[in-house]
């Protein structure tokens, strides 16, 4: 369970290359801009991370 988004953690993940920016513009249709990251790095974006079994 992830709680309390941490913007500073988001910036740190960007700086460390754990978050990638994906510009998904295709011919004839623009799908927008996305952020991509590995799931194992997701907890660094939150103040509280709890493993639920």
N, C-alpha and C positions, 0 to 999 in steps of 0.2 A: 504494500500500500504506500503510495507516495502522497505527501502532503506539503503544502506551502511552497509554491513555485519560488525559486531563488534566481532572480535575474543575474546576479553576480556569477552564479554557477553556470548560467547559460553563456555569459561572456567568456568565462574561463574555458569552457568546452569549445567555443569557437576558436579561441587563441591556440588551444592545444591540438586543433585539427580533429576533434571528436565529432564536431557537427560540420556538415557540408551543405553548401547552398546549391540548390538544383534549380536552374532556370529552364523550365519545361515549355519552351516555345517551339511549336512545330509549324510546318507550312500550313497555312490556312486556319489554324486554331491554336490559341495560346492557353496552356493549362496552368499558367501561373508560376510563381516562385515557391519552392518548398525547402524546408530544412530536413536533412536526413542525418540519422545517427544510429550507431549500433545500440541495441537494447541494453547491453551490459553497462553502458555509460549513462543511461537515463537517470539513475539515482542522483547523480551529481547536479541535476537541475532542481533538486528539491531539498528543503531543510530537513525533512524527516522521511526515512525510508524504512519500512517494516516488512519483513518476509512473512508471508502467511502460508502456512503449510496445509 
